């Protein structure tokens, strides 16, 4: 065996107490079982985790009958696609326990699947051969298997060679593969982003020629692939592949539209390149190894309002007035079409809307009132807004970049000082609704809301006040209301 294969065996030995035990149960029931796909690929790359994929000639009902007495938990949400999921804690001799040591297993019946022109769902057909199952896989690096429990390495499409070369090819022709499931074109971009792989030229050409086929795939599946791409180690590479092949035009058209626009600083890069750089710089600011989907989406989309707001000024400059407001609306529309959860849509579009706010700060002329509003408007997104704003500086002028960084350092320091004094995250009026009604001598109604908003503005402008001062201001405001 090669060094890579020996490395894979070492990875497989770690999971063998689970895998071999499960395989013997399938063998005893008269079925075959093999570790397959991404699990074999990741074992060869030395990055096999506790999520394991298996394939078998057993039908879903047989899989359920075998795993139910053995697994710690079983779920069948994927049974329509021939997949049964289960959880198994690591055995005691392997340092078993709960949490990180638990194994998530997916066991799928040999299958093939294909789209037709009128359906958004693949038609699932079961197979009887491991070779046929591997032939229908998306890429050769995912078309390798280890037959269990004898641990025979099976690689009919030279996936190991492609893994060494870090290239994506399809087991059959790419046209056949992408016709079977057009989402595989997005998976090519996702694997480029996750694994830093390149795409073979025939695969790239098929992606260009068949880009319109992605429109048959459901928005939810497209969204999930986009998320995996953005959360990879090299999302710029995946986004560039989507844009260059025309796929992005069908599912995220606002991004390729940025290629036509020069940025407001008149550099020889367009807003598209700027946005990809901001994405990379935002990733560099992520903390604790946590990958932040909301931050990455906001970084990619923060300037998508520029094409619609571009204006050529009399002095020869190009302006994009209010592009953050337009961009926030466009972000909301696009993420809604991709079926993102409402909370993600709200947070990403809010970050897009706020990403320029800091540029009014200048060299620190903001009043405490303006700082309070900045914190209030950002709310729980303040930490992400800090990262997005810092990432949005892509100037090559070192002096200007340093000045912007110092200005933002100053703003963050002021925020921290005010936080200590005023509990900025919980900014609210100095009087609550009950106190307002008591002081004004009125009952519940729309006037209470108006009074509350007035006191909130007063709090933002002047900072915290004692009860008597706030009550006097409220009475003065009330008298002006007639």
N, C-alpha and C positions, 0 to 999 in steps of 0.2 A: 504494500500500500504506500501511497505518497504521504508526505508529511501532513498535507491538508486532510487526507483521509484518516490518518492516525489521530490528528487533532479532533476530528469529528467523533471518532470512536471514544476518545476521552470524554467529550461532552455527553455522548450517549450513555456512557457508563454511569454518569451522575444520575440520569433519569431512569436507568435500567430497572431498579426495584419496582417502579410503577409500570413502565412500559412492558417489561417482560411478564410481570404478573397478569397484566391485562391481556397480553398476547396469548398466554397459555389458556386463559379462559375462553378466548375466541377459538383457539385451536381445539380445545376440548369439545366445543359446541359444533365443530366441523367447518369453521370459517377461517379465512386468512386475515391478518392484520399487518399493516405497514405504517411506519412513521413516514410522513410525506410532506412535500411542498416547502413552505416557509420554515418548518422545523428543521428539515434536513439542510436547507440552505444556511440557516443561522448556525446550525451545529458546525458546518464546514467553515463558517466565518468566525467561529469561536464566540458566538454571542447568543447561544441558545438560552432562552428563559424558561419559565415554568408554564408557558402556554404551549401545549403540544397538539399537533394536528395528525390525525390518523385517517387511513382509508381502509375499507374492507369490502368484501363481497357480500357481507351480511346486509339484509334489508333493515330499514329503521326499526321495525317491530322486533326483529331479532337482536339488534343492538340494545334496545331498551331491556329486553329480557335478560341479556348478559350483564349489563352494567348496573341495573337497579340493586341487586343484592350486594354489590361490591363498592359502589361509589358512595361518598358522603352526601352528595346532592346531585340531582339529575334534572335537566330541563330540556324540553322538546320544542322550543319556539322555532327552530329551524327544520322541523321534521318534514315540512313540505318540500324542502330542498335536499332531503336525505341526510340531514345532520342532527346528531344528538350531542348535547353538551353535558359535561359532568365535572364535579369537583372531587379531588382526592387528596387528602393530607399525606405528606411524606411519611414513610414508615419510620419508626423510632431509630432503626439502625442507620438511617440516612439523616439523622438530626431533625426528625419530624416535629411537627407542631402546627400551629395555626399561622395565619397572616401570610408572610412572604414565602413560607415553605409549602403552601398549598399549591396543587397543580390544577390548572384549568385545561380540560381535555375536550377536543372536538373530534368526533368520530363520524365520518361521512361515507355513505355507500358509494362504490364506484359509480361514476355518472358522467353524462355529457349534457350540455345545455346549449340552447341556441335561441336567438331572437328571430321573430318575423317582423315584417315591416309595419304591422298594425298593432303590435303589443309592446307594452313597457315591461313585461315580466318574462323572464326566460322560461322556456319549456324544459322541464327536467326529465331526463331519461336515465334510468339506471343501467349500469353495465355489469359485465361478469369477469372482466379482465383488468389486471393492474396496468398492463401495457396500454390498453385503450384509455384507461383513466389518465395515465400520464400524458398520453398524446393530446388530450383535450385541455391540458393545463395552459395557463396564459403564457409563461416564458420558460425557457429551458432550465434556468436556474431554480425554477419552482417545480420542475418535472423530474425530480430525483426522489428516490424512496429508499428506505431501509426495511427490508422484510424482517418481521419479528416472529418468534424469538431468536431465530438463527442469525440475525444481524447481517443479512446479505445486502450489499450496496447495489442498487439498481439505477442505471443512468443511461437509458436508451437514446437520449438526444444530446449527449455531450454537454450536459449542463455544468459539469465540473470544469471543463475547459473554458466555458463562458464565464464561470465564476472567477477563475484565475485572471481572465482578461477584463473582468468587470464590465461586461457588455450584455445587453438584453437582446435575445433572439427569441423567436417563437418556435415551438416544436414542429408545427407544419408551416404553411405559408402564413404570413401576417394577415393577409386578406381573409383567409379562412378563420383565423383566430379572432379577429376583430368583428367579423360577421357573426360568429357564435355569440360574442358578448362585447358590444362596443365599449363598455366601461373599461375594458382592458387597455384601451388607448390612454385613459387617464391613469391607470395603474402603472403604465410605463413611466409617466411623469412622476408618479408617486415614488416608485422604486429609484428613479434617478435622484430624487430629493432625499430619500431615506438612506440609500446605500452608496450614493455618489457614483452610480453606474452611468455609462454612456448607452446610447441606443443604436443598434445596427442600422445601417442605411436603408435596407429594405423595410424595416419596421417604421422608421421615420417617414419614408415615402408613403407607406400605407396609411399612417396617421394623417398625413396631409390629404391624401386622396379620399379618405373615408371620414373626415372630420364631422361631416353633417350627420353621420349615424349616431353621434353621441346624443342627439336630440330625442332619440327613442328611449333613452334611459331615464328612469325616474329621478326627480330632483333630489330625493333623499339619498339615493346611491351616489349621485354626483357630489353632493355635499359631504358625505362621509369620506370619499376619496380626497376631496380638496382639503378636508381637515387633516387627514393623515399626511398629505403632502406638506402642508404648512407647518406641521409639527415635526417634520423630519430635520435631519442635521443640515441639509443643503436645500432649503425651500426655493432659493433663487434659481437653482438649476432646474427644478421641476416647473416653476412658473414660466421660465424662459422657453422650455420645451412646449408647454401648452400654447404659448403665444406664437412661437415660430411655426407650429404645425397647423394653426388655425382653430385648434380646439377651444381655446379661451374665447374666441369670437362667438362661440355657440353657448357657452355657459358662464362666462365672466367677461363680457365684451367691454366693460369699462376699463379694464387693465390694458389690453392692446390699443385702445383709443389713446392712451397716454403717449404712445410712441411718436405721435405727430406733433407734440407740443414742446416747444422750448420753455425752460423754466424762466421765472421772472428775473433771474440774475444774468441772463444772456450768456450762459456757458454753452460749450459745445456738447452738452448732454441733454437729452430730453427728459421730460417729467417721468417717463417710464423707468429709465435708468436710475433717476433720483429715488423713485419709490422703492425699487429693489434694494438700493443702498440703505435707505431708511429701515427697511425690513431687517436687513442684516445687522444694522447697528442697534435696533431694538432688541434683537435676539441676544446680542452681546451684553445687554443690561439686565437680562432675566436673572433672577436670584435663586440660589439654592438648587440649581439643576431642574427647576420647574419650567415646563414649556407652557407658555401663556397664549392660548388660541385667540383670546380677545385682543391682546396687544398686537399679535402678528397680523390679524385681520385688519386692525385699525392702521397699522403701519403700511400695509399693502394698498389700502383703499383711501388713505387720508387726502390724496390730491385728485381723486377722480372727478371732482367738480371743475377742474381747470379747463378741460376742453370746452365746456358749455359757457364758461365765463371769460374766455380769452378776449382781450381787447387791445388793439394797437393804439397807443397814445401818440399825441402830436410830437412829443420829443423823441419818438422812435422806440420807446420802451414798450414792453408787453406787460399788461396787468391782468390780474385774475381776481377782481374785486368780488368779495363774498363767496369765493369758491368753497369755503369751508361749510357755509350754510347749504349751498346747492349740493355739495358732496355728501353731506349728512343725509339729505333726502334721497339721493341716489343710492347710498349705502343701504338705507332702510328698505328701499324697493328691491334691490338686488338680493339681499340676504333673505328677504321675505319670499322671493321667488325660489330660492334654494332651500326653503323650508327650515331655516334656522330657528331655534327656540326664541321666543319673544325677548327673554332676558339678554341673550347674546346680541340680538338686533338692537335693542335699546342701548346697551353699553358701547358697542362698536360705533354706532352712528353718533352717540354723544361724544366720544373721543374725537371722531372726525370733526364734529362741530366746534370743539374746543381747542383743536390743536394749534390754532394761530393766536389764541388769546394772549399768550406770554409775550408776543412780539410788540404788544403795547406797553410792556414794562420798561423798555429802554434801559436806562442806567439807574433805575431805582426810583423814578418819580412817582410811582404808585403810592396812593394814600393807604393807610391801614384799612380804610373802607374798601378800596379796590382789592386788596389782598384777601379780605374776608369774603368778598363776592367770588373771587377765583376759587377759594376753597369750598364755599357753599355750592357753587355751580358744578364743580367736579365731584363733590360728594365722595362716595366710596371708590371712585375711579381716580382719585388724586395721585396715587402711586403710579398707576399706569400712565396718567397724563404727564407726570414728570419724565418717565422713560420715553414716551412718544415725542415730547417736545425736544428733549436732548438729542434724540435720534434724527430729528428733522433737520439738523445742521449738517449739510454735506459739502460746505464750501471748501475749496482748496486753499483759501486765504487763511493761513494759520493765525494771523493776528485777529482777524474777524471771528474765527472759530473760538479762540481763547477768550475774546471779549464776551461772546454769547454765553460761553460756559460760566464765566465769572458772574455774569448778570443772573443766570439761573441759580447759581450757588447762593447769590444774595437773596433771591426770592425765596428759596427753600429755607434759608436761615430765618428770614422774617416770618415765614409761616410757622416755623417751630417756636419762635418766641411768642407769637400770638396764641399758638395752641396752648402753651404753658399758662398764659394769662387768662384765656377766654374759653377754652374747650371748643375750638372752632368746629370740630366735626358735628357738634350738637347745637349749632347756632339756631336759636329760636327767639321769639319776642320775650321781653322781660315780664310780660303778663300773659297768663293763659286765658282761654275762652271764658271760664267762670269768673275770673277777676275782671275781665272786660265788661261782662254783663252787670256785675255788681257795681262797678265804678260808674257806668253810664246809666244804670237803672233801667235796662231794657232786657227783653227776653231773647231766646234764640231766633236767628234770622240772618239774612244776607249781610246785614250791617256788621255782624260779629266778624265775618270773614274779611270785610273791608278793613275793619279796625285792626284785625290780626296782621294783615298784610302791611298796613301802615307802620305798625310797631316793629315788624320784621325789617322793613327798610330803615327805620330809625336805628335799630340794633346794628345793622350792617354799617351804617354811616358813622355812628358815634360810639360803637362798642357797648359793653354792658352798662346798665344803669340801675340805681336802686329803685325800689317800688314807688316811692313818692315822686321821684323825677319822672318815671315812666307814666304814672297816673296823671301827672300834671300835663305832660305832652299829649296824652290821649284825650283829656278833656278839652285842650286847646284845639286839637284836630276835630273833635266832635262838634265844637261850636262853629267851626268853619263849614261844617257840612249842612248847617241850617236845620 
